Amino acid sequence: LSINSWQAAASQIQSLLRGRKDRQETEYKRAFQTWNQMEMGDESEYLNQTTSISRVESMLRAYHPSTTATPNANSAVNLSQTAGVSIKWEDWGENVEVEAGYAGPHLKFPLTLANVEEVLHHIRTKPGVVLHRKYLMQLLGQSVGLFNKLVKTSVYDMDVPPGSEGKLVICGDTHGQLADFLWVLKQNGEPSVQTAYLLNGDIADRGEDAVEIFVITLMYKMLYPARVSINRGNHENLEMNRRSLDHGGGFFDEVQGKYDASVFMMFQQLFEVLPLATVVSKRVFVVHGGLFRRDGVLVQHLRSINRRRQCPTNTEAIEDALLFDCMWADPQDFPGVSRAAHRGANCIRFGPDVTKRFLGNNSLSLCIRSHEVPNSLRGFEDRHDGRLITVFTASNYCGQTGNYGAVVIFHSDMSYTVEEHMAPTLESLVQEYTSGVPSGDQESETAEQDMTMHGDHMEKHAKIMQDDMISKLKIKVAQCVDDLWWYWTQVDTTGSGKVPTAHWRQGMASALQLDLPWFNLQKTLVVVDAEGMVNYVDFLKKFKPEWNIPKMENGWDTQIVKNVYEALLSKDLTLKELTALFDQDGDGLVSPQEFKQALISSGVGLPETQINALLRAIDRDASGKLEVNKFLDRFQVTTLISQPQTLNPKQHSTPNNTP
């Protein structure tokens, strides 16, 4: 072949490869956008529910003035008092004894650097062995007192440390992903006189180790009060935290599994003393959500907000609207303010004109916010003519999206850099810190390495997100099955059990109330026949609920116990080995953490939500621990039988015939 022929062939191959890469990137980003809309649907559901409740309460107070709420009625302090949890933070943990068999680190106040480094090393090497309840309660109490002392208003003022080595590391959402936070500390150094840290909210929920991130951050806050701070995010909120991991929450279950409900309420009291925003060196405004629906907002207005309460969802009052927007607002590329229906009731988007006006009115140069994974799936996004940066620190968010994480680093001259990363797994970091040998995890990358999304990476995570999305859609379809059945049977006038693809898509959008790319999802979810029809009866059969776990009142836990029991039997363990599996420290008691670790290490295949639910069912006296013999006695083998259901499109007028 001639040189020209070789060049033409090489050019064609390059063109084909570029085309394949472009298709992979398109599919990857489409999968993320669809997955993200499903995730936001959980938050939207929460906001819609709480907004409806708020409207009803407002109506009741209007007709019954005697029920008018006090300004702090919906505060963690008020709720703690109602639940019998102490609000005297200085006494937290004082009457709690540390058992002789406790194998974790100890805290002694006032903290020393050596003490803090000991605990940090423990978390790096044994994250599954939690800090003792006494020490965590004391740390939370001391932190509440310190934030009360330092944060006099709802906006905190923080400076970048001076000198050539001075820097401030700003983290976005970490959502309980301990590996990302440990990686950031490894890359940038632990907090010190010269290295400051600001965590911009949403430490809680969605991940499994938010407690440990709080422990590390609060310990260093004790050591270097002016060099460490936390902004409050929309997930530092009681009702969000009480939602399950599958529905956008999970922090309550995490704390309940590791400690108890009293500790959870202490966390809530801490959340309400965190600042809503931070001004860095009088030039940079850092807030979790975004800017505001109201014109003429000054930082001074934000300072006067009453933050010692749960985030309101009713935005009629200006103070409530400002607090809400600090937690929930998102940017948009066009001017003005618009409703963000995908986020939920009362959420807004703000344009570049809003950002420019707010910064100008307050003599600021930059706004940094977090709250969402950038659509580019990078760890940061530069918007609004360079005046607004979104930073998101949790890489491979929820273990599915494959996105990069990032931090923003300000230097003493107020120049800044953005460092992106793909954190290694927590297991590989633990191995590295335990052995002292770098893990060599191929997934981890830093700013010095190539941040380009590779084709196999995009394909892998697009598949993971699609599978998770289909799983969640199955639940949504099961929840909306009556509406879907009704919608499709109205257009299926012949009772054939089939509808045109357009009607299938319209029915899904209408019944599920999700703005998803149904045309693309149609290829995955249904089979279209030669006439362009979808058999909706087969579709609903495919997505009907599986009744292998009965309702709670009928003993749902017995079926799960049966599955766990059979899985443990298959491992052929002796009684001694089985006892040691659940009672790891040999104290004769099974703690919530030991229970969870045993089931996870046994590979029984239960999601964390079912493990938490099973734990609550077994721990019927709510003591938090069980004697190991009594615990094993509670494993009973039972058999539950569910009856199949049938579908008949010709009987669609009768509600009882819906699937």
Order of alpha helices (4+ residues) and beta strands (2+ residues): alpha-alpha-alpha-alpha-beta-beta-alpha-beta-alpha-beta-alpha-alpha-alpha-beta-beta-alpha-alpha-beta-beta-beta-alpha-beta-beta-beta-beta-beta-alpha-alpha-alpha-beta-alpha-alpha-beta-alpha-alpha-alpha-beta-alpha-alpha-beta-alpha
